[in-house]
Amino acid sequence: MADLPPPPPPMSSAIKSVYCVFIVMFSLVTLVGNTTVIVAVAKFRTLQKRTNAFIVSVACADIGVAVLAMPFRLYEEWNGGWDLGKWLCLIVNAFDGMFCTASMCNLYTLALERYLAVCRPFLHTKIRNWTTAVILALCWLVPTALWSTLLLTEWHVIGIEDMVACLSQGACPLVLNVPTAMAVSVGTFWIPSALMIMCYWRIFQTARRHARAIQDTTITTAEHDRIKEFNKTAKAAKTLAIVVGCFFVFWLPFFVVIVVDVLTGYGRPIVLKIFVMWFGYINSMLNPFLYYAFNRQFKMAFKYLVLSFSGQQHEDLEST
């Protein structure tokens, strides 16, 4: 086994203060942004669609990260170590893994839902609300069961107990043994990401095929309406593909570092591990901005809510 990495170098008081203020603002923006997403869907009927049920579920997971994971990570770095006890450390790590995995599960399921809407519309029409509710519940129950069982039973440290005890002196790291790290990364990121990419690839292929068909044929009014509805569905899928793409970009370094770290004897620098963890958290903050930038209905809803909060005049979103 390689030598264990040294602790991060101490920060000066000024740098630590600036860093912590930045992280606090980062957490607050994540909380406020995702809360706005939930309020917008709850308030406006135009946003109350099956697709947005998954978006609300992702927002709930991101809020969980902002409330039950980020503050404890910030406390550890501000305090220069962890002094809140072993079991609270395990619970925080379980929340961290659970919320991030739940966010991933919802995005993966959302990709499949968009694939059915665009490429298998007949099958998509057979999906009922209760089916969606069951899928959403599974997106939460499976990560909760996985991380609760894994961490609270300490299966993740079997075979590396001495090393974890050394690393946990005054710290709260999430250290996984090789079987657990490989199973978690492959099962919750690598394989689902590959399937997600395949779904969106098929969506874009279908959209291009429809575009060529429109150019090559003369269509009736009924066909025009059907194609218009298809284009709206495909455009929504493209917007969500951007969301999923950003998720992949921001979480890819974390899972690469995890795999490399366990396979090379846990010798990667702690600063690098902290960086890729917070880099992944950026995705939780970014999602509401992506909805605002690429979804017209969310943009109108966000503007409405901001103007309402500030007491200014606004148009009725439901009538637009």
Secondary structure, DSSP 8 states (H G I E B T S, - for coil): ------------HHHHHHHHHHHHHHHHHHHHHHHHHHHHHHH-GGG-SHHHHHHHHHHHHHHHHHHHTHHHHHHHHHHTS--S-HHHHHHHHHHHHHHHHHHHHHHHHHHHHHHHHHH-HHHHHT--HHHHHHHHHHHHHHHHHHHHHHHHTTGGGTT-HHHHHHHTTT-------HHHHHHHHIIIIIHHHHHHHHHHHHHHHHHHHHHHHHHHS---HHHHHHHHHHHHHHHHHHHHHHHHHHHHHHHHHHHHHHHHHHHTTS-S-HHHHHHHHHHHHHHHHHHHHHHHHH-HHHHHHHHHHHHHHHT-----GGG-
